[in-house]
Every structure is written in structure tokens, then in C-alpha cells.
């Protein structure tokens, strides 16, 4: 028998200028995107993260990938302030996503 677990995952998005565009990536998942502006790059990255997580859930690989990449699912919402380290010249954002997974019995 299994049960649903409701939790939260916090992922970071980092963007940097590459030529005339901004490249963005999520270091935890390895997902990336780009855009003409920082905002567009982060918005596109958020969409890519959502697609990635949904695909992991649909294929039953979410637990394995999160475990291999040390991505935590917390039961409580994340705090209002988080400390993130990025290299100079890079811009970051935080993606907080509620997540429901089926926990093995």
C-alpha cells in the first residue's frame, strides 16, 4: 500500500549573458533554457523545470533522480529567506514548487 506525500521542492535558477541572449539553468536538475532578457530566460527555465518534473513523475523516476541529485522534498514550505551562492556576474532566482508524490509503503 502507498500514500501520497505533500511537500515542497526548492530549486535554483542561474542566468548569465551569452552574446545577445541570457542562458539560464537549474543546477539541481540540469535543465536549461534561454531568453532575450533575464526575465524571459527565467520564465522559460521555469517552464522547462515544470516539464522536467512532470515527466519524472509520469515515468516514476522522480524519487530516483531526486535521490541521485540530492534534491530534497521538504514537508514544510521553504523559509522566506534562503542563502544561495553564485559566481560574480551571474543572476539567480528561486523556484518553489509544491509537489505531491506517492510514497512507497
SEBA-331607 format. One record per atom (N, C-alpha, C): residue in three letters; atom name; x, y, z. Coordinates in Angstrom, 2 decimals, always signed. Atoms other than C-alpha are relative to their C-alpha. Layout:
BEGIN
{node 'ALA' 'CA' {X Y Z}};
...
END
This chain:
BEGIN
{node 'UNK' 'N' {+0.84 -1.19 +0.00}};
{node 'UNK' 'CA' {+0.00 +0.00 +0.00}};
{node 'UNK' 'C' {+0.88 +1.24 +0.00}};
{node 'UNK' 'N' {-0.78 -1.24 +0.04}};
{node 'UNK' 'CA' {+1.24 +3.52 -0.71}};
{node 'UNK' 'C' {-0.89 +1.17 +0.40}};
{node 'UNK' 'N' {+0.75 -1.19 -0.37}};
{node 'UNK' 'CA' {+0.23 +7.00 +0.35}};
{node 'UNK' 'C' {+0.63 +1.21 -0.67}};
{node 'UNK' 'N' {-0.51 -1.23 +0.60}};
{node 'UNK' 'CA' {+0.58 +10.50 -1.01}};
{node 'UNK' 'C' {+0.71 +0.84 +1.04}};
{node 'UNK' 'N' {-0.74 -0.92 -0.85}};
{node 'UNK' 'CA' {+3.11 +12.88 +0.46}};
{node 'UNK' 'C' {-0.05 +1.37 -0.66}};
{node 'UNK' 'N' {+0.05 -1.36 +0.52}};
{node 'UNK' 'CA' {+2.62 +16.61 +0.04}};
{node 'UNK' 'C' {+1.20 +0.75 +0.57}};
{node 'UNK' 'N' {-1.19 -0.71 -0.44}};
{node 'UNK' 'CA' {+5.80 +18.64 +0.18}};
{node 'UNK' 'C' {+0.37 +1.11 -0.96}};
{node 'UNK' 'N' {-0.49 -1.12 +0.79}};
{node 'UNK' 'CA' {+7.86 +21.36 -1.42}};
{node 'UNK' 'C' {+1.42 -0.29 -0.46}};
{node 'UNK' 'N' {-1.36 +0.10 +0.50}};
{node 'UNK' 'CA' {+10.94 +21.39 -3.57}};
{node 'UNK' 'C' {+0.45 +1.43 -0.35}};
{node 'UNK' 'N' {-0.58 -1.31 +0.31}};
{node 'UNK' 'CA' {+13.22 +24.44 -3.90}};
{node 'UNK' 'C' {+1.17 -0.24 -0.94}};
{node 'UNK' 'N' {-1.05 +0.12 +1.00}};
{node 'UNK' 'CA' {+15.39 +24.73 -6.99}};
{node 'UNK' 'C' {+0.52 +1.39 -0.34}};
{node 'UNK' 'N' {-0.58 -1.30 +0.36}};
{node 'UNK' 'CA' {+17.72 +27.50 -8.12}};
{node 'UNK' 'C' {+0.13 +0.12 -1.51}};
{node 'UNK' 'N' {-0.21 -0.33 +1.40}};
{node 'UNK' 'CA' {+17.84 +29.15 -11.49}};
{node 'UNK' 'C' {+1.10 +1.04 -0.08}};
{node 'UNK' 'N' {-1.12 -0.92 +0.17}};
{node 'UNK' 'CA' {+21.00 +30.90 -12.63}};
{node 'UNK' 'C' {+0.02 +0.45 -1.45}};
{node 'UNK' 'N' {-0.05 -0.54 +1.37}};
{node 'UNK' 'CA' {+21.29 +33.18 -15.66}};
{node 'UNK' 'C' {+1.28 +0.81 -0.17}};
{node 'UNK' 'N' {-1.15 -0.83 +0.35}};
{node 'UNK' 'CA' {+24.21 +34.79 -17.40}};
{node 'UNK' 'C' {-0.09 +0.36 -1.47}};
{node 'UNK' 'N' {+0.03 -0.47 +1.38}};
{node 'UNK' 'CA' {+24.67 +36.75 -20.57}};
{node 'UNK' 'C' {+0.92 -0.87 -0.85}};
{node 'UNK' 'N' {-0.78 +0.72 +1.01}};
{node 'UNK' 'CA' {+25.84 +34.78 -23.59}};
{node 'UNK' 'C' {-0.30 +0.66 -1.33}};
{node 'UNK' 'N' {+0.23 -0.76 +1.23}};
{node 'UNK' 'CA' {+26.20 +37.08 -26.57}};
{node 'UNK' 'C' {-1.16 +0.94 +0.18}};
{node 'UNK' 'N' {+1.15 -0.91 -0.08}};
{node 'UNK' 'CA' {+22.89 +38.84 -27.19}};
{node 'UNK' 'C' {-1.15 -0.59 +0.82}};
{node 'UNK' 'N' {+1.06 +0.62 -0.80}};
{node 'UNK' 'CA' {+20.85 +36.43 -25.04}};
{node 'UNK' 'C' {+0.48 -0.32 +1.41}};
{node 'UNK' 'N' {-0.32 +0.47 -1.34}};
{node 'UNK' 'CA' {+20.72 +35.16 -21.49}};
{node 'UNK' 'C' {-0.27 -1.50 +0.06}};
{node 'UNK' 'N' {+0.14 +1.45 -0.21}};
{node 'UNK' 'CA' {+21.30 +31.47 -20.81}};
{node 'UNK' 'C' {-0.39 -0.21 +1.45}};
{node 'UNK' 'N' {+0.43 +0.29 -1.37}};
{node 'UNK' 'CA' {+19.55 +30.06 -17.74}};
{node 'UNK' 'C' {+0.05 -1.50 +0.21}};
{node 'UNK' 'N' {-0.06 +1.42 -0.30}};
{node 'UNK' 'CA' {+19.96 +26.75 -15.99}};
{node 'UNK' 'C' {-0.32 -0.25 +1.46}};
{node 'UNK' 'N' {+0.28 +0.48 -1.35}};
{node 'UNK' 'CA' {+18.85 +24.82 -12.95}};
{node 'UNK' 'C' {+1.08 -1.00 +0.33}};
{node 'UNK' 'N' {-1.14 +0.87 -0.28}};
{node 'UNK' 'CA' {+21.94 +23.30 -11.42}};
{node 'UNK' 'C' {-0.41 -1.31 +0.67}};
{node 'UNK' 'N' {+0.42 +1.22 -0.65}};
{node 'UNK' 'CA' {+19.99 +20.76 -9.38}};
{node 'UNK' 'C' {-0.51 -1.04 -1.01}};
{node 'UNK' 'N' {+0.57 +0.93 +0.97}};
{node 'UNK' 'CA' {+18.11 +19.21 -12.33}};
{node 'UNK' 'C' {+0.81 -0.14 -1.28}};
{node 'UNK' 'N' {-0.73 +0.02 +1.26}};
{node 'UNK' 'CA' {+20.49 +20.06 -15.16}};
{node 'UNK' 'C' {-0.84 +0.52 -1.16}};
{node 'UNK' 'N' {+0.91 -0.54 +1.01}};
{node 'UNK' 'CA' {+17.61 +21.74 -17.03}};
{node 'UNK' 'C' {+0.49 +1.39 -0.40}};
{node 'UNK' 'N' {-0.46 -1.32 +0.43}};
{node 'UNK' 'CA' {+18.41 +24.80 -19.15}};
{node 'UNK' 'C' {-0.97 +0.60 -1.00}};
{node 'UNK' 'N' {+0.80 -0.74 +0.96}};
{node 'UNK' 'CA' {+16.79 +27.44 -21.32}};
{node 'UNK' 'C' {+0.72 +1.30 -0.33}};
{node 'UNK' 'N' {-0.59 -1.30 +0.32}};
{node 'UNK' 'CA' {+17.41 +30.94 -22.64}};
{node 'UNK' 'C' {-1.11 +1.00 -0.29}};
{node 'UNK' 'N' {+0.95 -1.05 +0.34}};
{node 'UNK' 'CA' {+15.74 +34.23 -23.46}};
{node 'UNK' 'C' {+0.73 +1.28 -0.37}};
{node 'UNK' 'N' {-0.59 -1.29 +0.40}};
{node 'UNK' 'CA' {+16.32 +37.72 -24.81}};
{node 'UNK' 'C' {+0.27 +0.90 +1.20}};
{node 'UNK' 'N' {-0.20 -0.76 -1.25}};
{node 'UNK' 'CA' {+16.05 +39.17 -21.27}};
{node 'UNK' 'C' {+0.17 -1.00 +1.14}};
{node 'UNK' 'N' {-0.14 +0.86 -1.18}};
{node 'UNK' 'CA' {+16.83 +37.80 -17.82}};
{node 'UNK' 'C' {-1.37 -0.55 +0.40}};
{node 'UNK' 'N' {+1.34 +0.43 -0.36}};
{node 'UNK' 'CA' {+13.12 +37.69 -17.04}};
{node 'UNK' 'C' {-0.53 -1.09 -0.91}};
{node 'UNK' 'N' {+0.45 +1.00 +0.96}};
{node 'UNK' 'CA' {+12.35 +35.76 -20.21}};
{node 'UNK' 'C' {+0.77 -1.31 +0.18}};
{node 'UNK' 'N' {-0.82 +1.21 -0.22}};
{node 'UNK' 'CA' {+15.23 +33.34 -19.56}};
{node 'UNK' 'C' {-0.48 -0.75 +1.22}};
{node 'UNK' 'N' {+0.49 +0.66 -1.21}};
{node 'UNK' 'CA' {+13.94 +32.64 -16.05}};
{node 'UNK' 'C' {-1.42 -0.56 -0.19}};
{node 'UNK' 'N' {+1.35 +0.50 +0.27}};
{node 'UNK' 'CA' {+10.33 +32.30 -17.24}};
{node 'UNK' 'C' {+0.07 -1.29 -0.83}};
{node 'UNK' 'N' {-0.17 +1.19 +0.83}};
{node 'UNK' 'CA' {+11.40 +29.82 -19.93}};
{node 'UNK' 'C' {+0.60 -1.16 +0.80}};
{node 'UNK' 'N' {-0.59 +1.04 -0.85}};
{node 'UNK' 'CA' {+13.51 +27.94 -17.38}};
{node 'UNK' 'C' {-1.06 -0.59 +0.94}};
{node 'UNK' 'N' {+1.08 +0.49 -0.86}};
{node 'UNK' 'CA' {+10.52 +27.71 -15.02}};
{node 'UNK' 'C' {-0.89 -0.97 -0.74}};
{node 'UNK' 'N' {+0.82 +0.91 +0.82}};
{node 'UNK' 'CA' {+8.50 +26.15 -17.84}};
{node 'UNK' 'C' {+0.74 -1.32 -0.23}};
{node 'UNK' 'N' {-0.80 +1.20 +0.25}};
{node 'UNK' 'CA' {+11.34 +23.70 -18.61}};
{node 'UNK' 'C' {+0.10 -0.87 +1.27}};
{node 'UNK' 'N' {-0.05 +0.73 -1.27}};
{node 'UNK' 'CA' {+11.63 +22.74 -14.91}};
{node 'UNK' 'C' {-1.33 -0.72 +0.22}};
{node 'UNK' 'N' {+1.32 +0.59 -0.18}};
{node 'UNK' 'CA' {+7.88 +22.11 -14.77}};
{node 'UNK' 'C' {-0.18 -1.23 -0.89}};
{node 'UNK' 'N' {+0.09 +1.13 +0.93}};
{node 'UNK' 'CA' {+8.01 +19.86 -17.85}};
{node 'UNK' 'C' {+0.89 -1.15 +0.47}};
{node 'UNK' 'N' {-0.95 +1.02 -0.48}};
{node 'UNK' 'CA' {+11.05 +18.02 -16.45}};
{node 'UNK' 'C' {-0.58 -0.75 +1.20}};
{node 'UNK' 'N' {+0.55 +0.64 -1.20}};
{node 'UNK' 'CA' {+9.43 +17.36 -13.06}};
{node 'UNK' 'C' {-1.23 -0.83 -0.35}};
{node 'UNK' 'N' {+1.18 +0.76 +0.39}};
{node 'UNK' 'CA' {+6.14 +16.29 -14.65}};
{node 'UNK' 'C' {+0.38 -1.29 -0.71}};
{node 'UNK' 'N' {-0.45 +1.20 +0.69}};
{node 'UNK' 'CA' {+7.99 +13.85 -16.92}};
{node 'UNK' 'C' {+0.57 -1.01 +1.00}};
{node 'UNK' 'N' {-0.54 +0.91 -1.02}};
{node 'UNK' 'CA' {+9.85 +12.41 -13.91}};
{node 'UNK' 'C' {-1.12 -0.65 +0.80}};
{node 'UNK' 'N' {+1.13 +0.55 -0.75}};
{node 'UNK' 'CA' {+6.57 +11.97 -12.06}};
{node 'UNK' 'C' {-0.75 -1.04 -0.84}};
{node 'UNK' 'N' {+0.74 +0.91 +0.87}};
{node 'UNK' 'CA' {+4.84 +10.34 -15.04}};
{node 'UNK' 'C' {+0.73 -1.31 -0.24}};
{node 'UNK' 'N' {-0.78 +1.21 +0.25}};
{node 'UNK' 'CA' {+7.67 +7.87 -15.57}};
{node 'UNK' 'C' {+0.39 -0.73 +1.28}};
{node 'UNK' 'N' {-0.34 +0.64 -1.26}};
{node 'UNK' 'CA' {+8.05 +7.06 -11.88}};
{node 'UNK' 'C' {+1.46 +0.15 +0.40}};
{node 'UNK' 'N' {-1.43 -0.18 -0.24}};
{node 'UNK' 'CA' {+11.64 +8.34 -11.84}};
{node 'UNK' 'C' {+0.32 +1.14 +0.97}};
{node 'UNK' 'N' {-0.23 -1.18 -0.84}};
{node 'UNK' 'CA' {+11.17 +11.33 -9.53}};
{node 'UNK' 'C' {+0.86 -0.31 +1.22}};
{node 'UNK' 'N' {-0.76 +0.33 -1.22}};
{node 'UNK' 'CA' {+12.42 +9.66 -6.33}};
{node 'UNK' 'C' {+1.45 -0.34 -0.32}};
{node 'UNK' 'N' {-1.37 +0.41 +0.35}};
{node 'UNK' 'CA' {+15.44 +8.11 -8.03}};
{node 'UNK' 'C' {+0.85 +1.20 -0.41}};
{node 'UNK' 'N' {-0.77 -1.17 +0.47}};
{node 'UNK' 'CA' {+16.53 +11.32 -9.78}};
{node 'UNK' 'C' {+0.25 +0.97 +1.14}};
{node 'UNK' 'N' {-0.20 -0.91 -1.13}};
{node 'UNK' 'CA' {+15.96 +13.47 -6.70}};
{node 'UNK' 'C' {+1.03 -0.57 +0.97}};
{node 'UNK' 'N' {-0.97 +0.63 -0.90}};
{node 'UNK' 'CA' {+17.91 +10.98 -4.57}};
{node 'UNK' 'C' {+1.42 +0.11 -0.58}};
{node 'UNK' 'N' {-1.32 -0.06 +0.64}};
{node 'UNK' 'CA' {+20.82 +10.83 -7.06}};
{node 'UNK' 'C' {+0.56 +1.41 -0.04}};
{node 'UNK' 'N' {-0.45 -1.40 +0.10}};
{node 'UNK' 'CA' {+20.97 +14.64 -7.30}};
{node 'UNK' 'C' {-0.11 +0.74 +1.33}};
{node 'UNK' 'N' {+0.12 -0.59 -1.34}};
{node 'UNK' 'CA' {+20.44 +15.24 -3.57}};
{node 'UNK' 'C' {-1.00 +1.15 +0.05}};
{node 'UNK' 'N' {+1.08 -0.99 -0.03}};
{node 'UNK' 'CA' {+17.24 +17.21 -4.16}};
{node 'UNK' 'C' {-1.00 -0.44 +1.06}};
{node 'UNK' 'N' {+0.88 +0.30 -1.13}};
{node 'UNK' 'CA' {+15.12 +17.36 -1.01}};
{node 'UNK' 'C' {-1.44 +0.39 -0.29}};
{node 'UNK' 'N' {+1.40 -0.38 -0.06}};
{node 'UNK' 'CA' {+11.37 +17.33 -0.74}};
{node 'UNK' 'C' {-0.29 +0.27 +1.46}};
{node 'UNK' 'N' {+0.28 -0.38 -1.39}};
{node 'UNK' 'CA' {+10.52 +19.24 +2.43}};
{node 'UNK' 'C' {-1.50 -0.03 +0.24}};
{node 'UNK' 'N' {+1.42 +0.04 -0.34}};
{node 'UNK' 'CA' {+7.21 +18.79 +4.21}};
{node 'UNK' 'C' {-0.56 +1.37 +0.33}};
{node 'UNK' 'N' {+0.43 -1.35 -0.34}};
{node 'UNK' 'CA' {+7.08 +22.44 +5.26}};
{node 'UNK' 'C' {+0.38 +0.95 -1.14}};
{node 'UNK' 'N' {-0.38 -0.99 +1.01}};
{node 'UNK' 'CA' {+7.07 +25.46 +2.92}};
{node 'UNK' 'C' {+1.38 +0.57 +0.32}};
{node 'UNK' 'N' {-1.33 -0.55 -0.25}};
{node 'UNK' 'CA' {+10.53 +26.98 +2.46}};
{node 'UNK' 'C' {-0.09 +1.33 +0.74}};
{node 'UNK' 'N' {+0.00 -1.29 -0.70}};
{node 'UNK' 'CA' {+11.52 +29.97 +4.61}};
{node 'UNK' 'C' {-0.04 +1.15 -1.00}};
{node 'UNK' 'N' {+0.06 -1.18 +0.86}};
{node 'UNK' 'CA' {+11.06 +33.48 +3.25}};
{node 'UNK' 'C' {+1.37 +0.41 -0.54}};
{node 'UNK' 'N' {-1.35 -0.35 +0.43}};
{node 'UNK' 'CA' {+14.84 +33.93 +3.01}};
{node 'UNK' 'C' {+0.85 -1.26 -0.11}};
{node 'UNK' 'N' {-0.91 +1.11 +0.22}};
{node 'UNK' 'CA' {+17.29 +31.45 +1.55}};
{node 'UNK' 'C' {+1.36 +0.56 -0.39}};
{node 'UNK' 'N' {-1.36 -0.42 +0.37}};
{node 'UNK' 'CA' {+21.07 +31.77 +1.19}};
{node 'UNK' 'C' {+0.44 -0.83 -1.21}};
{node 'UNK' 'N' {-0.44 +0.65 +1.23}};
{node 'UNK' 'CA' {+22.33 +30.98 -2.32}};
{node 'UNK' 'C' {+1.34 +0.62 -0.40}};
{node 'UNK' 'N' {-1.29 -0.50 +0.47}};
{node 'UNK' 'CA' {+25.90 +31.26 -3.60}};
{node 'UNK' 'C' {+0.10 -0.18 -1.51}};
{node 'UNK' 'N' {-0.23 +0.04 +1.44}};
{node 'UNK' 'CA' {+26.57 +32.13 -7.23}};
{node 'UNK' 'C' {+1.26 +0.81 -0.30}};
{node 'UNK' 'N' {-1.21 -0.71 +0.42}};
{node 'UNK' 'CA' {+29.65 +33.34 -9.06}};
{node 'UNK' 'C' {-0.34 +1.43 -0.37}};
{node 'UNK' 'N' {+0.22 -1.39 +0.39}};
{node 'UNK' 'CA' {+30.05 +37.08 -9.68}};
{node 'UNK' 'C' {-0.43 +0.07 -1.47}};
{node 'UNK' 'N' {+0.47 -0.19 +1.37}};
{node 'UNK' 'CA' {+28.25 +38.26 -12.82}};
{node 'UNK' 'C' {-1.19 -0.87 -0.36}};
{node 'UNK' 'N' {+1.14 +0.87 +0.27}};
{node 'UNK' 'CA' {+25.54 +35.63 -12.56}};
{node 'UNK' 'C' {-1.20 +0.48 +0.81}};
{node 'UNK' 'N' {+1.25 -0.42 -0.63}};
{node 'UNK' 'CA' {+21.92 +36.31 -11.65}};
{node 'UNK' 'C' {-0.75 -1.26 +0.39}};
{node 'UNK' 'N' {+0.70 +1.21 -0.41}};
{node 'UNK' 'CA' {+19.78 +33.86 -9.72}};
{node 'UNK' 'C' {-1.43 +0.29 +0.41}};
{node 'UNK' 'N' {+1.36 -0.04 -0.51}};
{node 'UNK' 'CA' {+16.20 +33.15 -8.80}};
{node 'UNK' 'C' {-0.29 -1.34 +0.66}};
{node 'UNK' 'N' {+0.40 +1.22 -0.70}};
{node 'UNK' 'CA' {+14.45 +30.56 -6.67}};
{node 'UNK' 'C' {-1.34 -0.47 -0.57}};
{node 'UNK' 'N' {+1.26 +0.62 +0.42}};
{node 'UNK' 'CA' {+11.75 +28.19 -7.91}};
{node 'UNK' 'C' {-0.48 -0.86 +1.16}};
{node 'UNK' 'N' {+0.60 +0.79 -1.07}};
{node 'UNK' 'CA' {+9.50 +26.89 -5.14}};
{node 'UNK' 'C' {-1.21 -0.69 -0.60}};
{node 'UNK' 'N' {+1.09 +0.74 +0.63}};
{node 'UNK' 'CA' {+7.15 +24.16 -6.22}};
{node 'UNK' 'C' {-0.61 -0.97 +1.00}};
{node 'UNK' 'N' {+0.65 +1.04 -0.80}};
{node 'UNK' 'CA' {+4.56 +22.26 -4.22}};
{node 'UNK' 'C' {+0.03 -1.29 -0.81}};
{node 'UNK' 'N' {-0.13 +1.27 +0.70}};
{node 'UNK' 'CA' {+4.86 +18.60 -5.07}};
{node 'UNK' 'C' {-0.74 -1.08 +0.78}};
{node 'UNK' 'N' {+0.68 +1.13 -0.61}};
{node 'UNK' 'CA' {+2.74 +15.55 -4.38}};
{node 'UNK' 'C' {+0.57 -1.25 -0.64}};
{node 'UNK' 'N' {-0.59 +1.25 +0.50}};
{node 'UNK' 'CA' {+4.38 +12.16 -4.70}};
{node 'UNK' 'C' {-0.63 -1.16 +0.76}};
{node 'UNK' 'N' {+0.49 +1.21 -0.66}};
{node 'UNK' 'CA' {+3.30 +8.66 -3.90}};
{node 'UNK' 'C' {+1.19 -0.63 +0.71}};
{node 'UNK' 'N' {-1.07 +0.59 -0.80}};
{node 'UNK' 'CA' {+5.45 +7.35 -1.08}};
{node 'UNK' 'C' {-0.17 -1.51 +0.04}};
{node 'UNK' 'N' {+0.11 +1.45 -0.08}};
{node 'UNK' 'CA' {+6.26 +3.66 -1.17}};
{node 'UNK' 'C' {-0.40 -0.44 +1.41}};
{node 'UNK' 'N' {+0.46 +0.49 -1.31}};
{node 'UNK' 'CA' {+4.65 +1.67 +1.62}};
{node 'UNK' 'C' {+1.12 -0.71 +0.73}};
END
